[in-house]
Amino acid sequence: MRVRKLLVDLCCAVICTFVAAPAFAQTDFAKANHEYAQGHFKEAIDAYETLARSGQWSTNLFYDLGNAYFRTGDFGRAILNYERALALERHHPEAAANLQIARDEARALEMQQSWPERYPQFASVNQYSAAAAVAFWVGAFCTVVLIFTRRRSARLIALSILSFSVCALAILATYEIDQGSKGRALAIITGDNVQARLATADTANSVLALPPGSEIKILNTRGDWVYAALPNNLRGWIPAKSTELVRLAE
């Protein structure tokens, strides 16, 4: 009986922990919003950042954090967090509008997308992945039916070809979104007076001056430096401490 009671108590404690965690997060988020409403922007930033570090990511969290940084004049981190909000929810009009305002204020530079990257932007990676999976299984089903039936249906053949074509296009779109200039390696310049250089040294020749909030695509890392694709089709070395990836590691 004691063992059973101990197991019941343990299960109750675990359940309470999982139920209470989101409640605590909501309370902390409300407190951060209260600090922001009171004009205590630095305190709000600390509270929002604590939630972000604990993995409590949401579109609204990054949007509000971007607003708080914007109010303190830190346009680099404001842009970073607006980008993170849009990475979670592509169609967020307020984040998109504020991102453009912050870019204009900071005169931040943007990465130019190649033409294959522009067309898939109306959907997300998850949506393309789901479409690829559905199309593949439809094509596979049609193929199996064609193999085991004596009569060859032109409609089934056409549907099979169409399904596998949609699957291939969806996979290609997923790759372009994930690996393109604004994909997984996209980072934002958060430091001031950042110079991209020809080599990993502060004395090396400058390639491009990067205002806070400018976009780069990290290609490689060497010690305290990152090698990146830059706006205007340039490449150079940048101090790693001056950049932050848009997409956070899961």
MIDO-784241 format. One record per residue (C-alpha): x, y, z; residue number from 1. Coordinates in Angstrom, 2 decimals, m for minus. Each point is the difference from the previous one (the first is absolute). Example, Ala and Ser with C-alpha at 12.3 -4.5 7.8 and 13.67 -1.06 7.14 Angstrom:
# MIDO-784241
        xx        yy        zz   pos
     12.30     m4.50      7.80     1
      1.37      3.44     m0.66     2
This chain:
# MIDO-784241
        xx        yy        zz   pos
      0.00      0.00      0.00     1
      2.83      2.39      0.83     2
      1.66     m0.71     m3.35     3
     m3.30      0.60     m1.83     4
     m0.57      3.25      1.87     5
      3.57      1.10     m0.81     6
     m0.55     m0.72     m3.71     7
     m3.29      1.92      0.02     8
      1.66      2.98      1.71     9
      2.88     m0.11     m2.48    10
     m2.38     m0.05     m2.98    11
     m1.97      2.91      1.44    12
      3.21      1.99      0.48    13
      1.08     m0.63     m3.59    14
     m3.41      0.99     m1.36    15
     m0.06      3.14      2.12    16
      3.46      0.93     m1.28    17
     m1.06     m0.26     m3.64    18
     m3.22      1.92      0.64    19
      1.67      2.68      2.10    20
      2.90      0.69     m2.38    21
     m2.12      1.68     m2.71    22
     m1.89      1.92      2.70    23
      3.25      1.35      1.44    24
      1.16      0.93     m3.51    25
     m3.23      1.88     m0.64    26
      0.38      1.82      3.31    27
      3.59      1.00     m0.83    28
     m1.09      1.14     m3.47    29
     m2.76      2.12      1.55    30
      2.53      1.54      2.41    31
      2.32      0.82     m2.88    32
     m2.88      1.61     m1.89    33
     m0.85      2.02      3.11    34
      3.58      1.30      0.20    35
     m0.19      0.97     m3.67    36
     m3.35      1.78      0.52    37
      1.54      1.95      2.89    38
      2.84      1.16     m2.24    39
      2.59     m2.16      1.80    40
      1.46     m1.30     m3.24    41
      3.28     m1.38      1.36    42
     m1.85     m1.93      2.70    43
     m2.42     m1.30     m2.64    44
      2.93     m1.10     m2.18    45
      1.53     m1.93      2.90    46
     m3.30     m1.76      0.64    47
     m0.62     m0.82     m3.67    48
      3.58     m1.25     m0.44    49
     m0.37     m2.26      3.03    50
     m3.06     m1.59     m1.60    51
      1.85     m0.39     m3.31    52
      3.00     m1.66      1.69    53
     m2.34     m2.45      1.73    54
     m1.39     m1.08     m3.38    55
     m3.40      1.68      0.37    56
      0.06      1.14     m3.63    57
     m3.01      1.55     m1.68    58
     m0.69      2.56     m2.70    59
     m1.39      2.46      2.54    60
      3.02     m0.37      2.29    61
      2.49      0.89     m2.75    62
     m2.26      2.74     m1.36    63
     m0.30      1.64      3.42    64
      3.73     m0.44      0.62    65
      0.69      1.69     m3.33    66
     m2.24      2.90      1.01    67
      1.82      0.37      3.33    68
      3.41      0.08     m1.70    69
     m1.35      2.50     m2.53    70
     m1.07      2.31      2.84    71
      3.53     m0.07      1.43    72
      1.52      0.83     m3.39    73
      1.62     m3.43     m0.45    74
     m1.08     m0.47     m3.60    75
      2.24     m3.01     m0.61    76
     m1.69     m2.13      2.64    77
     m3.40      1.45     m0.85    78
      0.44     m1.22     m3.58    79
      1.33     m3.36      1.24    80
     m3.13     m0.62      2.06    81
     m2.42      1.19     m2.67    82
      1.72     m2.47     m2.33    83
     m0.39     m2.75      2.61    84
     m3.69      0.80      0.34    85
     m0.43     m0.26     m3.77    86
      2.00     m3.25     m0.08    87
     m2.68     m1.49      2.28    88
     m2.95      1.67     m1.74    89
      0.76      1.12     m3.52    90
     m3.16      2.09     m0.39    91
      0.13      2.32      3.03    92
     m0.83      3.48     m1.35    93
      1.03      1.92      3.14    94
      3.41     m1.68      0.20    95
      0.56      0.53     m3.74    96
     m0.96      3.69      0.24    97
      2.18      0.66      3.05    98
      2.88     m1.90     m1.60    99
     m0.07      2.35     m2.97   100
     m0.14      3.06      2.27   101
      2.98     m1.27      2.02   102
      1.96     m0.73     m3.19   103
     m0.65      3.51     m1.27   104
      1.10      1.52      3.31   105
      3.19     m2.06      0.13   106
      0.66      0.12     m3.76   107
      0.54     m3.72      0.25   108
      1.08     m1.98     m3.05   109
     m2.01     m3.00     m1.24   110
      1.05     m3.20     m1.74   111
     m1.31     m0.20     m3.56   112
     m1.87     m3.18     m0.82   113
      0.66     m1.86     m3.24   114
     m3.01     m0.65     m2.24   115
     m0.42     m3.67      1.09   116
     m0.28      1.21      3.61   117
     m2.72      2.58     m0.64   118
     m2.76     m2.23     m1.35   119
     m0.36     m2.47      2.94   120
     m0.47      2.76      2.58   121
     m3.81     m0.16      0.16   122
      0.13     m3.20      2.13   123
      2.12     m1.30      2.88   124
      2.46     m2.89      0.19   125
     m2.51     m2.07      1.99   126
     m2.72      0.58     m2.59   127
      2.29     m1.01     m2.86   128
      1.16     m3.06      1.95   129
     m3.61     m1.06      0.56   130
     m0.81      0.54     m3.68   131
      3.04     m2.07     m1.03   132
     m1.01     m2.86      2.30   133
     m3.61     m0.06     m1.22   134
      1.02      0.21     m3.66   135
      2.56     m2.81      0.44   136
     m2.50     m2.40      1.55   137
     m2.64      0.79     m2.62   138
      2.58     m0.67     m2.72   139
      1.13     m3.19      1.70   140
     m3.59     m1.25      0.33   141
     m0.67      0.67     m3.67   142
      3.20     m1.81     m0.97   143
     m0.90     m3.08      2.09   144
     m3.50     m0.10     m1.54   145
      1.50      0.21     m3.49   146
      2.42     m2.84      0.76   147
     m2.65     m2.41      1.33   148
     m2.79      0.72     m2.47   149
     m0.08     m1.34     m3.52   150
     m1.65      3.06     m1.45   151
      2.17      3.11     m0.29   152
     m2.07      3.08      0.82   153
      1.17      3.21     m1.67   154
     m1.47      1.96      2.89   155
      1.97     m1.96      2.57   156
      3.19      0.42     m2.00   157
     m0.59      3.75     m0.29   158
     m0.83      0.28      3.72   159
      3.12     m1.95      0.92   160
      2.24      2.24     m2.14   161
     m1.71      3.14      1.35   162
      0.36     m1.15      3.63   163
      3.70     m0.78     m0.29   164
      0.55      3.32     m1.79   165
     m1.76      1.89      2.81   166
      2.08     m1.95      2.53   167
      3.24      0.96     m1.77   168
     m0.99      3.67     m0.26   169
     m1.00      0.11      3.68   170
      3.35     m1.52      1.02   171
      1.83      2.54     m2.17   172
     m2.01      2.86      1.56   173
      0.81     m1.31      3.49   174
      3.69     m0.07     m0.84   175
     m0.04      3.54     m1.42   176
     m1.76      1.39      3.08   177
      2.17     m1.89      2.47   178
      3.38      0.45     m1.69   179
     m0.48      3.26     m1.91   180
      1.31      3.44      0.84   181
     m2.77      0.46      2.58   182
     m0.07     m3.57      1.26   183
      1.47     m1.81      2.98   184
      3.38      1.78     m0.22   185
     m1.50      3.52     m0.04   186
      1.51      2.21      2.71   187
     m0.40      3.62      1.06   188
      2.73      2.51      0.83   189
     m0.62      1.09      3.60   190
      3.24      1.91      0.64   191
      0.85      3.61     m0.84   192
      2.60      1.09     m2.57   193
      0.42     m3.54     m1.32   194
      2.32     m0.49     m2.97   195
      0.13     m3.11     m2.15   196
      3.68     m0.67     m0.73   197
      2.15     m1.96     m2.43   198
      1.62     m2.03      2.80   199
     m0.49     m0.92      3.66   200
      1.76      3.06      1.38   201
     m1.16      3.44      1.08   202
      2.78      1.48     m2.12   203
     m1.07     m1.74     m3.22   204
     m1.50      2.06     m2.80   205
     m3.70      0.72      0.27   206
     m2.39     m1.52     m2.54   207
     m3.22      1.65      1.14   208
     m1.29      2.11      2.90   209
     m3.05     m1.68      1.55   210
     m2.47      2.16      1.95   211
     m1.86     m1.67      2.91   212
     m2.81     m2.21     m1.24   213
      1.69     m0.89     m3.29   214
     m0.51     m3.54     m1.28   215
      2.77     m2.50     m0.69   216
      0.12     m3.72     m0.78   217
      2.54     m1.88      2.09   218
      2.04     m2.41     m2.11   219
      2.79     m1.05      2.37   220
      1.39      0.62      3.47   221
      3.64      0.35      1.02   222
      0.68      0.75      3.64   223
     m1.52      3.35      0.89   224
     m0.82      0.82     m3.62   225
     m2.71     m1.02     m2.48   226
      0.37     m0.04     m3.76   227
     m3.19      1.26     m1.59   228
     m1.78      0.86     m3.21   229
     m0.79      3.71      0.14   230
     m2.42      2.37     m1.71   231
      1.11      1.26     m3.43   232
      1.29     m3.51     m0.85   233
      3.12      0.40      2.15   234
      1.66     m2.31      2.53   235
      2.13      0.68      3.04   236
      1.01     m0.80      3.56   237
     m1.96      1.46      2.92   238
      0.54     m0.26      3.79   239
     m2.36     m2.70      1.24   240
     m0.97      2.07      3.06   241
     m1.55      2.60     m2.34   242
     m2.50     m2.44     m1.56   243
     m2.96     m2.14      1.08   244
     m1.82     m2.68     m1.95   245
     m3.66      0.68     m0.67   246
     m1.06     m3.61      0.45   247
      0.65     m1.31      3.48   248
      1.18     m3.58      0.49   249
     m2.77     m2.39      0.91   250
